[in-house]
Every structure is written in C-alpha cells, then in structure tokens.
Amino acid sequence: LSIYTFLTHKQDKCPKEFISSDTNTESFMYLMGCTPEIPHKLTTITWNYNKQLLRELVEQAFKGLIDSKAITKKRLEKIVPKVFFNCKGDPINLTNNKHVDSNESDSIRDFFTNI
C-alpha cells in the first residue's frame, strides 16, 4: 500500500479520506519528496482533517530524515503551508504537537509502522 493510496482512500474507523481522492498523483509524489520530477501541472494537496493529524503524518513520513538530522521539524513547519491547504483553500500552519488519541491518529501510526 503506497502512502498516496493510504491517504486518498477511506480507512477503517475513519469517516473520510485524509486527502482528496482526486489529488494529482504526480504533484503529490513531487511535493512529498518521492520524485525529483516536477509535474507539468503542479497542484497542492487538500488536507481533510485537523492540523494535529497533519503534523503526525508529516513527522511520521519524514521520521528518518528528522532522526538523521537531514531536516528539522522547524523546517518542515515552514514547508507544510506551501504544500497542504484546507478545504477552503487556506494554507495550513502546523500547530504545536498536542497528540490526542483517535482512530485517525492510530491509522497514520499503523500505516508507517507497517511499511
């Protein structure tokens, strides 16, 4: 299961997908650092949940780079608003980390535990 598939499909115990199912695959792969190739039409990513869950996703997705000090959490906080937007089209600034147990949080953690 790819991260794109995980995020664009409704997960068990989650009421909706994490990102819009019509998110451009090539843009997503580029913006998440999965490919260096810039798509012909670069589009942003619409996040369907709260800022805390986005923080958890980003920190899990870039955990290896954070642990190796190749990137800092502060740097990721500056990048996220350029990539992720809410359903109203506003850029999302990450909140301070205040984890709250939820099915959605569990789904994110489980996905990254199993890859």
Order of alpha helices (4+ residues) and beta strands (2+ residues): alpha-alpha-beta-alpha-alpha-alpha-beta-alpha
